[in-house]
């Protein structure tokens, strides 16, 4: 079987113990969501899982200064582009409820759209 060649976007909703990732194809179609431990082994598994859907264009991570800092460092060291994404709008969360897979999908959609634009991080940033 031929490996996928179309780029994919990954979004990650980060937490203390578990990160939930979503993968979208280049058209915005959800390919999958899955949870991974917030550890080096979990980061390795998350990247390998995401790359199974195609080349990763970029990874959008919530909370790059807190729970997502380790993942952002790992992904960047692995040669992938990392983008910090904002948490979903609180009014939407109130109406639709809190859902880690939905938050991960929102992060992936923001990443695919390039919003917010990738910001250069200063050399003193924790995950650079």
Protein Blocks (a to p, Z undefined) as FASTA:
>chain_A
ZZdfbdcdddddddfklccdddddfkopafbdcdddddfklmmmmmmmmmmnoccfbacd
ehklmmmmmmmmmmmmnopacdddddddfklmmmnopafklmmmmmmmmmmnopacdddd
dfkbmkZZ
